[in-house]
Amino acid sequence: MDPLQEYIQLETRRQFFRHGALGLGSAALASLWGDDAGAAVQPAGTDGLSDLPHFPSRAKRVIYLFMSGAPAQMDMYDYKPEMRKKYKTDLKTERGPGGELILQNRVTTMTSGQDEFPIVPSIYDFEQCGESGAWVSELLPHTKTMVDELCFIKSMWTEAINHDPAITFIQTGDQIPGRPSLGAWLSYGLGSMNGDLPTFVVMNSTWSAKRDAQAIYNRLWGSGFLASRHQGVMLRSQGDPVLFLSDPAGVNADLRRRMLDSLARLNQRRYEALGDPETQARIDNYEMAFRMQTSIPELADLSQEPEHVFEMYGPDSRKPGTFAYHCLLARRLAERGVRLTQIFHRGWDQHGNLTGDLPLQCRDIDQASTALVKDLKQRGLLDDTLVIWGGEFGRTIYCQGHLTETNYGRDHHPKCFTIWMTGAGIRPGMTHGETDEYGVNVTQNPVHVRDLNATILERLGIDHRRLSFRFQGLDVRLTGVEDEARVLTDVMA
């Protein structure tokens, strides 16, 4: 049934007369306020939209490895050997074959005051790996062993130049906070594959670079204007994986069940009186919390994992809160039908001391992300699991701050960056897109953030143009209202 029609049928007699009495006045106010509370509301209790998926899907689930802070692509994946000839050359003066300035995009206030933008090539050695011949830095020895499973996209670009709007943009499709996140859209559209676990799970990993990291906010996995039950559930690294998971002293499961049943009756009366869909969402959230008291401890109990699995993911896989530990949990969540698992790994903001911090960050994620892909494949899960690795934007080829022969920093660069994808019918062993010899501009197959999100939805059987929600007079979509996003068919097997 259409969600709007189902909502209308749930409207009470009291609501009907109340709305009728308000008449055109309420309609006018709703138009002015942008309050479309009655439009496209999905009543709690339905499991996804009835018309989804729009076509057969290749992916059942997504695992998103998000490197918050923006990894330096030219030190990891986007090899620029010609820059060694231009060490310390001022990028401001460099011109292309047509005489155009290489650097034409805006720069941040953190480097705009520098007299020069000295080019600094990567200090790290690169090697062509696998049958695909992908270039990978010495910082990622484990990743080198799986390049033939990966599709590198080196031509990503975004519109935001600072962290918070850029992360908000890639997570929600808009730089301005308040929109639903990717996982919330998937929960709303496709529903759950396991009623005992959240549809959307988030983990925030520890990081080894001993510096302050960019803050991330729970709105990045929030539901925005969708019902609150679609928001992501954060698994904590210390204590109970979810707050209040354990019953307090003197409370057992039977007593908790009776309490929830009584609370549900009260909330149902409230819903019948006011018709607020969030009341139904509250009932659903309480029920999910009750079921999670059993499912989450079982999920987090790694005692049955064999020793060779811990060896594959690395020694940190035994340490709660680490990226390796979270990658192992991500595989267990995939096995249990969680729709989207997202791991945030912070500390990638190397404005200075890059050669001190970047090796530590790469060591955090290299073995674990490789193990995750290989583990999924050997268990037959990679065929229908889309794995994504990347950050919010790229970094500059020029140095920020003091430059030495052994150390440098890099500023934000939104015009090109690198991500990789694998699984769910993504073509393995290929590189999509190119950047110029400076790593400043995309020269082939540009991929916008919205194109990436459109492609993620397509793998899950969703036409991004048809998954929308009426809000403030707009049919809002993850990929924007302009209808400019495109699916990356070239990267599909």
C-alpha positions as CSV (number, residue, x, y, z in Angstrom):
1,M,0.0,0.0,0.0
2,D,1.1,3.5,-0.7
3,P,2.5,5.1,2.5
4,L,0.3,8.2,2.1
5,Q,-2.9,6.1,1.7
6,E,-1.9,4.0,4.7
7,Y,-1.4,7.1,6.8
8,I,-4.8,8.6,5.7
9,Q,-6.5,5.4,6.7
10,L,-4.9,5.6,10.2
11,E,-6.3,9.0,10.7
12,T,-8.9,9.1,13.5
13,R,-12.4,10.6,13.4
14,R,-11.3,13.3,15.9
15,Q,-8.4,14.3,13.6
16,F,-10.6,14.4,10.6
17,F,-13.0,17.0,12.2
18,R,-10.1,18.9,13.6
19,H,-8.4,19.2,10.3
20,G,-11.7,20.0,8.6
21,A,-12.4,22.8,11.1
22,L,-9.0,24.4,10.4
23,G,-9.7,24.3,6.7
24,L,-7.8,26.4,4.3
25,G,-6.1,28.3,7.1
26,S,-4.0,25.3,8.1
27,A,-3.2,24.5,4.5
28,A,-1.9,28.1,4.0
29,L,0.2,27.9,7.1
30,A,1.6,24.5,6.2
31,S,2.6,26.0,2.8
32,L,4.3,28.9,4.5
33,W,6.1,26.8,7.1
34,G,7.1,24.0,4.6
35,D,5.5,21.5,6.9
36,D,4.5,18.5,4.8
37,A,4.0,16.2,7.8
38,G,1.1,14.4,6.2
39,A,2.9,13.8,2.9
40,A,4.6,10.5,2.2
41,V,4.8,9.6,5.8
42,Q,5.7,6.0,6.3
43,P,3.7,4.7,9.3
44,A,5.7,2.8,11.8
45,G,5.3,-0.9,11.4
46,T,5.6,-1.0,7.6
47,D,8.8,-2.5,6.3
48,G,10.1,-0.4,3.5
49,L,8.1,1.1,0.6
50,S,5.8,-1.2,-1.4
51,D,7.3,-0.2,-4.8
52,L,10.9,-0.9,-3.8
53,P,13.2,-2.2,-5.1
54,H,12.5,-0.6,-8.4
55,F,14.5,-3.3,-10.3
56,P,16.5,-6.4,-9.3
57,S,19.4,-5.5,-7.0
58,R,23.0,-6.6,-7.0
59,A,23.6,-5.6,-3.4
60,K,21.6,-6.5,-0.3
61,R,23.8,-4.5,2.1
62,V,26.5,-1.9,2.2
63,I,29.7,-1.5,4.3
64,Y,31.0,2.0,4.2
65,L,34.5,2.6,5.5
66,F,34.7,6.4,5.9
67,M,38.1,8.1,6.5
68,S,37.1,11.3,8.2
69,G,39.5,14.1,7.6
70,A,40.4,13.4,3.9
71,P,43.2,11.0,3.1
72,A,46.1,12.3,0.9
73,Q,45.4,10.6,-2.3
74,M,48.8,11.4,-3.9
75,D,50.5,9.7,-1.0
76,M,48.4,6.5,-1.2
77,Y,46.8,5.8,-4.6
78,D,47.1,8.7,-7.1
79,Y,50.8,8.4,-8.1
80,K,52.3,11.6,-9.6
81,P,56.0,10.8,-10.4
82,E,56.4,13.9,-12.6
83,M,56.1,16.1,-9.5
84,R,59.5,14.9,-8.3
85,K,60.9,17.1,-11.1
86,K,59.0,20.1,-9.8
87,Y,59.9,19.9,-6.1
88,K,59.4,23.3,-4.4
89,T,58.1,24.9,-7.7
90,D,55.3,27.4,-6.9
91,L,52.0,25.9,-8.1
92,K,50.6,29.4,-8.5
93,T,52.9,29.9,-11.5
94,E,52.3,26.5,-13.2
95,R,50.4,26.5,-16.5
96,G,48.9,23.8,-18.6
97,P,49.6,23.1,-22.3
98,G,47.1,25.8,-23.3
99,G,48.6,28.4,-21.1
100,E,45.9,28.2,-18.5
101,L,46.8,28.3,-14.8
102,I,46.8,24.8,-13.3
103,L,45.4,26.1,-10.0
104,Q,42.1,27.8,-10.6
105,N,39.9,26.6,-7.8
106,R,39.5,28.4,-4.4
107,V,41.8,27.6,-1.6
108,T,41.2,27.6,2.2
109,T,42.0,30.4,4.5
110,M,44.6,28.1,6.0
111,T,46.9,28.5,3.0
112,S,45.5,31.5,1.1
113,G,48.0,33.8,2.9
114,Q,51.1,31.8,1.9
115,D,53.4,33.7,-0.5
116,E,54.1,30.5,-2.4
117,F,52.4,27.1,-2.9
118,P,55.5,24.8,-3.2
119,I,54.8,21.5,-4.9
120,V,55.7,18.5,-2.8
121,P,55.7,15.1,-4.4
122,S,55.0,12.1,-2.2
123,I,57.9,10.9,-0.2
124,Y,56.7,7.3,-0.5
125,D,57.5,4.7,-3.1
126,F,54.7,3.3,-5.3
127,E,54.4,-0.1,-7.0
128,Q,52.2,-1.4,-9.7
129,C,50.3,-4.4,-8.2
130,G,48.2,-7.3,-9.4
131,E,47.1,-8.1,-12.9
132,S,45.4,-4.7,-13.1
133,G,48.7,-2.8,-12.5
134,A,47.1,-0.4,-10.0
135,W,49.6,1.9,-8.4
136,V,49.7,1.6,-4.6
137,S,51.9,3.3,-2.0
138,E,54.3,1.4,0.3
139,L,52.1,2.6,3.1
140,L,49.5,0.0,2.1
141,P,51.2,-3.4,1.8
142,H,48.1,-5.4,2.5
143,T,45.9,-3.4,0.1
144,K,48.5,-4.3,-2.6
145,T,47.4,-7.9,-2.3
146,M,43.8,-7.2,-3.2
147,V,43.9,-4.5,-5.9
148,D,42.4,-6.9,-8.4
149,E,39.3,-7.0,-6.3
150,L,38.9,-3.2,-6.2
151,C,37.6,-0.5,-8.5
152,F,39.5,2.7,-7.9
153,I,37.7,5.9,-8.7
154,K,40.4,8.6,-8.9
155,S,38.2,11.4,-10.3
156,M,35.9,12.1,-7.4
157,W,35.1,15.7,-6.7
158,T,32.9,17.7,-4.4
159,E,31.7,21.3,-3.9
160,A,32.6,21.7,-0.2
161,I,36.1,22.8,0.9
162,N,35.7,22.4,4.6
163,H,35.2,19.3,6.6
164,D,31.8,19.6,8.2
165,P,29.9,20.6,5.0
166,A,31.9,18.1,3.0
167,I,31.1,15.2,5.3
168,T,27.5,16.3,5.6
169,F,27.3,16.5,1.8
170,I,28.6,13.0,1.1
171,Q,26.5,11.5,3.9
172,T,23.2,13.2,3.3
173,G,23.4,14.8,-0.2
174,D,23.4,18.4,1.1
175,Q,26.0,20.6,2.7
176,I,23.3,22.0,5.1
177,P,22.5,19.8,8.1
178,G,19.0,18.4,8.5
179,R,18.7,15.9,5.6
180,P,18.4,12.1,6.1
181,S,21.6,10.2,5.8
182,L,22.2,7.4,3.3
183,G,21.4,4.7,5.9
184,A,18.2,6.4,6.8
185,W,17.1,6.5,3.2
186,L,17.8,2.8,2.8
187,S,15.9,2.0,6.0
188,Y,13.0,4.1,4.8
189,G,12.9,2.7,1.3
190,L,14.0,-0.9,1.7
191,G,13.2,-1.7,5.4
192,S,15.0,-4.3,7.5
193,M,16.4,-7.7,6.8
194,N,16.6,-8.6,10.5
195,G,14.0,-7.5,12.9
196,D,16.3,-8.1,15.9
197,L,19.0,-5.7,14.8
198,P,18.9,-2.1,13.6
199,T,18.8,-1.6,9.8
200,F,21.6,1.0,10.0
201,V,24.6,0.6,12.4
202,V,27.4,3.1,12.9
203,M,30.8,2.6,14.6
204,N,33.4,5.3,15.4
205,S,36.9,3.9,15.6
206,T,39.9,5.0,17.5
207,W,42.9,6.3,15.5
208,S,46.6,6.2,16.0
209,A,47.7,9.7,14.8
210,K,48.0,11.5,18.1
211,R,46.3,14.7,17.2
212,D,42.9,16.2,17.6
213,A,40.5,15.1,14.9
214,Q,37.6,16.7,13.2
215,A,34.4,16.3,15.1
216,I,31.7,14.1,13.7
217,Y,28.0,14.5,14.8
218,N,25.2,12.1,15.1
219,R,23.3,14.0,12.5
220,L,25.6,12.3,10.0
221,W,23.7,9.1,10.6
222,G,20.5,10.9,11.5
223,S,17.0,10.5,9.9
224,G,16.4,14.2,9.1
225,F,12.8,14.7,8.3
226,L,12.2,10.9,8.0
227,A,10.8,9.1,11.1
228,S,13.4,8.8,13.8
229,R,13.3,5.0,13.7
230,H,15.3,5.2,10.5
231,Q,18.4,6.8,12.1
232,G,21.6,4.9,12.6
233,V,22.4,3.2,15.9
234,M,25.9,3.8,17.2
235,L,27.7,0.9,18.8
236,R,29.8,2.1,21.6
237,S,33.4,1.0,22.2
238,Q,33.3,0.8,25.9
239,G,30.8,-0.7,28.3
240,D,27.5,-1.9,26.8
241,P,27.6,-1.6,23.0
242,V,24.4,0.4,23.2
243,L,23.4,2.5,26.2
244,F,21.0,1.0,28.7
245,L,21.3,-2.4,27.0
246,S,21.6,-4.1,30.4
247,D,18.7,-4.2,32.7
248,P,19.3,-2.4,36.1
249,A,19.4,-4.4,39.3
250,G,16.0,-5.8,40.2
251,V,14.6,-5.7,36.6
252,N,14.4,-9.0,34.6
253,A,13.2,-9.7,31.1
254,D,9.6,-10.4,32.1
255,L,9.3,-7.2,34.1
256,R,10.8,-5.2,31.2
257,R,8.3,-6.9,28.8
258,R,5.4,-5.9,31.0
259,M,6.7,-2.3,31.3
260,L,7.1,-2.0,27.5
261,D,3.6,-3.4,26.9
262,S,2.1,-0.8,29.3
263,L,4.1,1.9,27.7
264,A,3.0,0.8,24.2
265,R,-0.7,1.1,25.3
266,L,-0.1,4.6,26.6
267,N,1.7,5.6,23.4
268,Q,-1.1,4.1,21.3
269,R,-3.7,6.2,23.1
270,R,-1.5,9.2,22.5
271,Y,-1.3,8.3,18.8
272,E,-5.1,7.9,18.5
273,A,-5.6,11.3,20.1
274,L,-3.0,13.3,18.1
275,G,-2.1,11.1,15.1
276,D,1.6,12.0,15.4
277,P,3.6,9.4,13.4
278,E,6.6,9.9,15.7
279,T,4.5,8.3,18.5
280,Q,4.4,5.1,16.5
281,A,8.1,5.5,15.8
282,R,8.7,5.7,19.5
283,I,6.8,2.4,20.1
284,D,8.9,0.7,17.4
285,N,12.1,2.1,18.9
286,Y,11.2,0.7,22.3
287,E,10.5,-2.7,20.8
288,M,13.8,-2.7,18.9
289,A,15.6,-1.8,22.1
290,F,14.1,-4.8,23.8
291,R,15.1,-7.2,21.0
292,M,18.6,-5.7,20.9
293,Q,19.1,-6.8,24.5
294,T,19.5,-10.3,23.1
295,S,20.9,-9.7,19.6
296,I,23.6,-7.1,20.4
297,P,25.4,-9.1,23.1
298,E,25.4,-12.1,20.7
299,L,26.8,-9.9,17.9
300,A,29.6,-8.5,20.1
301,D,30.7,-11.9,21.5
302,L,33.7,-12.8,19.4
303,S,34.7,-15.8,21.5
304,Q,33.5,-18.2,18.8
305,E,35.7,-16.6,16.1
306,P,38.6,-18.9,15.2
307,E,42.1,-17.8,15.7
308,H,42.9,-17.6,12.0
309,V,40.2,-14.9,11.7
310,F,41.9,-12.7,14.3
311,E,45.2,-13.3,12.6
312,M,43.7,-12.2,9.3
313,Y,42.3,-8.9,10.7
314,G,45.4,-8.2,12.7
315,P,46.2,-7.9,16.5
316,D,44.0,-4.8,16.9
317,S,40.9,-7.0,16.1
318,R,40.9,-8.1,19.7
319,K,40.8,-4.5,21.0
320,P,37.3,-3.0,21.2
321,G,37.0,0.3,19.5
322,T,39.7,-0.1,16.9
323,F,39.1,-0.1,13.2
324,A,40.2,-3.7,12.9
325,Y,37.7,-4.7,15.7
326,H,35.0,-2.8,13.9
327,C,35.8,-4.4,10.5
328,L,35.3,-7.8,12.1
329,L,32.0,-6.7,13.6
330,A,31.0,-5.3,10.2
331,R,31.4,-8.8,8.7
332,R,29.3,-10.2,11.5
333,L,26.6,-7.6,10.9
334,A,26.7,-8.4,7.2
335,E,26.0,-12.0,8.0
336,R,23.1,-11.0,10.2
337,G,21.4,-8.9,7.5
338,V,22.1,-5.3,8.6
339,R,21.4,-3.1,5.6
340,L,24.2,-0.5,6.1
341,T,27.2,-0.6,8.4
342,Q,29.3,2.5,8.5
343,I,32.7,2.8,10.2
344,F,34.1,6.2,10.8
345,H,37.9,6.4,11.2
346,R,39.1,9.9,12.1
347,G,42.5,11.6,12.2
348,W,43.2,11.9,8.4
349,D,43.5,15.7,8.5
350,Q,47.3,16.1,7.8
351,H,47.8,19.8,7.5
352,G,51.2,19.2,9.0
353,N,53.5,16.4,10.0
354,L,52.1,14.2,7.3
355,T,55.0,11.8,7.3
356,G,54.6,11.3,11.0
357,D,50.8,10.8,11.1
358,L,49.8,9.2,7.7
359,P,51.8,6.0,8.2
360,L,50.0,5.5,11.6
361,Q,46.6,6.0,10.0
362,C,47.4,3.7,7.1
363,R,48.5,1.0,9.5
364,D,45.2,1.3,11.3
365,I,43.1,0.5,8.2
366,D,45.3,-1.4,5.8
367,Q,45.3,-4.9,7.1
368,A,41.7,-4.7,8.5
369,S,40.0,-3.4,5.3
370,T,41.9,-6.0,3.2
371,A,40.8,-8.7,5.6
372,L,37.2,-7.6,5.5
373,V,37.1,-7.8,1.7
374,K,38.8,-11.2,1.6
375,D,36.6,-12.5,4.5
376,L,33.4,-11.4,2.7
377,K,34.6,-13.1,-0.5
378,Q,35.5,-16.4,1.0
379,R,32.1,-16.5,2.8
380,G,30.2,-15.8,-0.4
381,L,29.0,-12.4,0.9
382,L,31.0,-10.1,-1.4
383,D,28.7,-10.9,-4.3
384,D,25.8,-9.0,-2.7
385,T,27.7,-6.7,-0.4
386,L,28.9,-3.3,-1.6
387,V,32.1,-2.1,0.2
388,I,33.2,1.5,-0.1
389,W,36.4,3.2,1.2
390,G,37.0,6.9,1.0
391,G,36.8,10.3,2.6
392,E,35.1,13.7,2.1
393,F,37.6,15.3,-0.3
394,G,41.2,15.2,-1.3
395,R,44.4,17.1,-0.4
396,T,46.7,19.5,-2.2
397,I,49.8,18.7,-4.1
398,Y,51.4,21.8,-2.6
399,C,52.7,22.1,0.9
400,Q,50.9,23.8,3.8
401,G,53.2,25.3,6.3
402,H,56.9,24.4,6.7
403,L,58.4,22.2,4.1
404,T,61.5,20.0,4.7
405,E,63.0,17.1,2.8
406,T,61.4,14.6,5.1
407,N,58.1,16.2,6.2
408,Y,55.3,18.4,4.9
409,G,51.6,19.1,5.2
410,R,48.7,19.2,2.7
411,D,45.6,21.4,2.7
412,H,42.0,20.6,1.6
413,H,41.4,20.0,-2.1
414,P,37.8,19.3,-3.2
415,K,38.5,19.1,-7.0
416,C,39.8,15.6,-7.0
417,F,40.2,12.6,-4.7
418,T,40.3,8.8,-4.7
419,I,38.0,6.2,-3.3
420,W,37.6,2.5,-4.0
421,M,34.6,0.2,-4.2
422,T,34.2,-3.6,-4.5
423,G,31.6,-6.3,-4.5
424,A,27.9,-6.3,-5.6
425,G,28.7,-6.4,-9.3
426,I,31.3,-3.6,-9.3
427,R,33.9,-4.3,-11.9
428,P,37.1,-5.5,-10.1
429,G,40.6,-4.7,-11.1
430,M,39.9,-1.4,-12.8
431,T,40.6,2.3,-12.4
432,H,38.0,4.8,-13.4
433,G,38.9,8.5,-14.0
434,E,42.2,10.3,-14.2
435,T,43.7,13.5,-12.8
436,D,46.3,15.7,-14.4
437,E,50.1,15.3,-13.7
438,Y,49.8,17.6,-10.7
439,G,46.9,15.8,-9.1
440,V,44.9,19.1,-9.1
441,N,42.2,18.7,-11.8
442,V,40.2,15.8,-13.1
443,T,41.0,15.1,-16.8
444,Q,38.8,12.1,-17.4
445,N,35.4,10.8,-16.2
446,P,34.7,13.2,-13.3
447,V,32.5,11.7,-10.6
448,H,30.5,14.0,-8.4
449,V,29.4,13.0,-4.8
450,R,25.9,12.7,-6.1
451,D,27.0,10.3,-8.8
452,L,28.5,8.1,-6.1
453,N,25.3,8.1,-4.1
454,A,23.2,7.4,-7.2
455,T,25.4,4.4,-7.9
456,I,25.1,3.1,-4.4
457,L,21.3,3.3,-4.6
458,E,21.4,1.6,-8.0
459,R,23.3,-1.4,-6.7
460,L,20.5,-1.8,-4.1
461,G,17.8,-1.8,-6.8
462,I,16.8,1.8,-6.3
463,D,16.3,4.4,-9.0
464,H,17.6,7.5,-7.2
465,R,15.1,9.7,-9.1
466,R,12.2,7.8,-7.7
467,L,13.2,7.6,-4.0
468,S,12.0,10.9,-2.7
469,F,10.1,12.5,0.3
470,R,7.9,15.6,0.1
471,F,9.4,18.2,2.4
472,Q,9.1,22.0,2.4
473,G,7.5,21.9,-1.0
474,L,10.2,19.8,-2.6
475,D,10.4,16.2,-3.6
476,V,13.7,15.8,-1.7
477,R,16.1,13.0,-2.8
478,L,19.5,11.8,-1.6
479,T,20.9,12.9,-4.9
480,G,19.4,16.4,-4.9
481,V,16.4,17.9,-6.6
482,E,18.2,19.1,-9.7
483,D,18.2,15.7,-11.4
484,E,21.8,15.9,-12.5
485,A,23.2,12.8,-10.8
486,R,24.1,9.9,-12.9
487,V,24.8,6.2,-12.3
488,L,28.3,5.0,-13.0
489,T,27.5,2.3,-15.4
490,D,31.2,2.1,-16.5
491,V,32.3,0.6,-13.2
492,M,29.7,-2.2,-13.3
493,A,30.6,-5.7,-14.4
